[in-house]
Amino acid sequence: MIRIRRLPSKKIEKEHKEQQQNPSQDTTLSKKLEDNIQYFSSLYQESSDVIFRSFVVGKKEAIIIYIEGLSDTQKLDEQVLEILFDKNKFDETDFLLSIKNRLPVSNIKKISTFSACIDAVATGNPILLFDGFEEALSLGLVKFEMRSIEEPQAESSIRGPREGFTESLSVNTSLLRRIIKDPALKMKNVHVGKYTKTKVAISYIEGLVDKTLIEEIENRLKRIDIDGVLESGYIEQFIEDNPYSPFPQVLYTERPDVVCANLLEGRAILMIDGTPFSLVVPVSFFSLFQSQEDYYERFWIGTFIRALRFLFLGIALFLPSIYVAITTYHQEMVPTDLLLSIASSRESVPFPAIVEAVIMEIAFEALREAGIRLPKQVGSAVSIVGALVIGQAAVQAGIVSAPMIIVVSITGIASFMVPRYSVGLAIRLLRFPIIFLAGFLGLIGVMIALIMLIIHLSTLRSFGIPYLSPINTLQKHLMRDTLFRTSLWKMNKRPHLTGEFNANRQGTNLKPGPNNGSE
């Protein structure tokens, strides 16, 4: 028999009394300052960094609540407390408005709920409460230590701006405003995270972006129910279309120029407070292989570099598997002299080619991760010295052959050609199942992997946009910026992403020349 344990009547009465004394955060403030102080004191119990400063203004009791380290205490003393301690009289008919007009603080808001007060304090805005009023004043005096604007480490470039985003959302939005000065640039704020209440800014240019895209982004963000958001990767994993695909369906960047370029193409940006990486949606497979320098150099150079990227994409994905397939099943495809050289080098190797390839690929990936995780002073040395020493020792010991070392080295260099780290991770992950298919089925397995890869990419979408657009959608005017890059003065059409759009992004007849445009 299950016994139901009943609480003593005194304990029930005590809990009922506490619920009455501790109202919900959505309720309005009490007119009694004592009740408000009691609520906030119990809320911030054992929080030594939350400061409660009580004083009297005229004949009214008041209190300021703020978090030490998030609020500017110097301005709080000079622009708030000195004015309130002055003997000047305030208008009793509208006391809060009189206080608000007298304080030399640019951003002052009236708030009336406990939740609004908690949010204000948590973001560094001190709150000012008076006895006899159901409203409080939120003072815009935020000040905390932040990293200065530096050059992005993950997206370095030879030519282009050197500024990168920081962990402060206000700084990041100001960097966008410095580049795009039109008021059509909009920012919508959404808070995500039960405890962190992380601010996410949805940025777009009104008139260029489709409104249904913004609505879809807002709906996906509102569906997120999580304790906290610590980085943009949290948001990315909740809003992508296909979470089981190894390919990224959201582009992340820490460069303001890349963000502005995507805004001008009609895309939307998600900027998350606390991280320098912003998210760009929607994206296509080809946009992930575009670098900012492709557009800063002349189109011949940009086209050549972009062609190299796609060539080395194929090498990074299929070279080890093709080597395994040929040496295992299709030796007749190799010239005789080269075949004899490979056979002599593999004479003392006890493992088949597939085991040899897997061993070297795993070793290379381990060295790459070790070089990333170690401090910068020793990371590069460990990765380079480790590759040389282990590779040479493995060949001399007869564990692997010299041609396999060459194949793995070329594959590793080819993977570095991909400008987006997330795409490089997908290639590194897919390389292993393709090697296994090649080891069991030969070149037929490689072709099966290629067909399955193309089918998968064709079914992917990013916020409703086909992943292989504009190739699979046959938009001819957009072919000028996919596998190759045409001249900027020819790229006069904006990508058609979703719904209605503003097609023209520049004028016509812009071909440069000494007499062009002259009468």
C-alpha positions, 0 to 999 in steps of 0.5 A: 500500500502506498502511503501519502505523506501529508505536510503538517498544517503549520508548514502548509500555512507557512508555504501559503504565506511565502507565496503571498509574500513572493509574487510572480515575476509577471505581476506589477510592483507593489506601492509599498517599497518595503514589500518590493525590497523584501522580494528583491532581497529574497531573490538576490539572497547570497548574491554579494555582487548585487548592491542595495542602496537606500536613501531618502528623496525629499520625504520619500524613501527610495532604493537603487538596485544594481550589479557591481561590475555591470553598472557604471558606478561613477556615472551613478554617483555623479548623474543620479545620486548627486541630483537626488541628494540635492535640495531641489524640490521635485513636482509632487503631482507627477513625481516620477516624471519630474525625477526622469526629467531632472536626471542627466541620463540619456536612457531612462525607462519606466518599468512596472513589473518584477520581471522587467526589473530583474531583466534591467538589473541583469543587463547592467541597468540600475533600477530606482524604486520609490515608496508609494509608486507601482513603477520603477525607473531603469537607468541606462548606465551599463558598463562592463569590461569587453574585448576591443575590436580586433582582426578576426582570427578565423577569417583572416584576409590579405585585402579588406577591412581588419575589424571583427565582431566582439562579444558585445552585441551593441558593439557589433550592431554599431559596426553594421550601422557604420557600414550601412547607414540607411534607416532601412537596416532593421534590428529586432531583439529576441531573448532566448534561454531560461536562465541566460536570457541571451539577446538575439538581434535579427538584422535585415534590410527592409525592402530587400528581404522577404518578410516571410523569412523574418517571420520564419526566423522569429517562429524558430527562435520562439520554439527554442526552450533551453536553459541557456545559450552560450554561443551561436552554435546553440542557435544554429543547431535549433534552427537548421532545416536538417539536423542530421546532415553533416553539411552546415545550412547556416553560415557563421562569420565574425566579419562585418563586411561579410555580414553587410554583403549578405544583408545587401543580397536580401539575407537575414543575420542573427547576432547573438550577445556574448559571441563574435560569430553571427549567423547568416540565413539562408545560404547555399552550398556555393556561398559557403565556398565564397571568400570576401577576397573574391570580390576585392580582387579582379574577377580573373583572380577571384575566378581562378582561386574559386576554381582551385577551391572546388578542385581541391574539394574533390581531392580532399573528399575522394583522393584517399578512396580513389587510391585505395580502390585503384591499388586494391581492385583496379591495378590495370588503371595504373601505368606499369612503372608507377604500379611497380613503384607502389608495389615495391613500397608496399612490399613490407607493409603488413596491412591492406590499403584500406587499413593503411589509409584509415590509420594515416587519416586518423593520425593526421586528424589527431595531429590537426586537433592537437595543433588547434587545442594546444597553445599557439606557441607550441601548437604549430610546432607539434603538428608539423614536427609530429607529422614529419617524425611520425610519417618518416618513422612509420615508413621506415618501420614498414607500417605504412607506405610512402605513397600513402603518406603523399596521398594523405598529405595532399588530402590534408593540404586540399582540406585547408583550401575550404574557406569555411571551417564547418564545411571542412569538418563535413569533408573530414567526416565524410572521407571515412565512409567513402574510404570504406566503400572504396575498400569493399567495392572499388571505384563502384563504391566511390561512384555510389558515394558520389551519387548519394552525396549529390542526392543528399545535397539536392534534397537539402534546404536552408530556410526554404532555399534549395541548397544547390541553388542557383544550379538546380533552379537554373537561374542564369543571371545568378550563375555569374557568382557560383563556380566562377565569378564574373565582373562586378559591373555585370552582377546587376541582379540580386539573388532570388531567395524567398518570395518577392524581392528587389531584383536590381542591385545596381545600374546598367551600362557600368562597364569601365572605360575611358569614354564610358558615361561621357557625352 
